[in-house]
Amino acid sequence: MRVRDAGPAQFRAMPTPQQLEALRDLLDTAAPLVLIETHDERRVLALFEAFAKTQTEREVWSWSASRGLRVAHNLKLRLTELRASDGGEPDDAKATRQLPEALEALDNLRERSMVLLLDVHPYLNNPLIARALKEIALRAEGKGEGHAL
């Protein structure tokens, strides 16, 4: 599913009830992948955070190439609490700065979550990335749970 935002006519720090309802309707479709194109990243991050606080029990995660994978709490980001695949110490967000490593970590999340992949568009032409995203989506869809990316 694809949603296009024409860009901010006016910056809104807090999402409106109508925006929260529109996001709820979109996520209720159970589409495991949703693409949002926008120039107002802050508004989208605030929208998902507000939605997570009021409409769902899912955690909101974000990924960027500069910061790696992080979990959002009250609009403040902290390092991920993922367990290493070998069951060892938690991975550092720096270890997930590369998208393939972040996708592998996402695939290991234990809880239902919403994951915001920021500035992911340059990676979508890579067949390995495209396939990894598809596999994550198919697993989530097959279980009727999982992650909304």
Salt bridges, closest charged atoms under 4 A:
ASP5 OD2 - ARG43 NH2 2.55
ASP25 OD1 - ARG24 NH2 3.36
ASP28 OD2 - ARG24 NE 3.85
GLU37 OE2 - ARG2 NH2 2.26
GLU37 OE1 - ARG4 NH2 2.91
ASP40 OD2 - ARG43 NE 3.13
GLU59 OE2 - HIS73 NE2 3.23
GLU81 OE2 - ARG78 NH1 2.37
ASP107 OD2 - ARG139 NH2 2.57
GLU135 OE2 - ARG131 NE 3.12
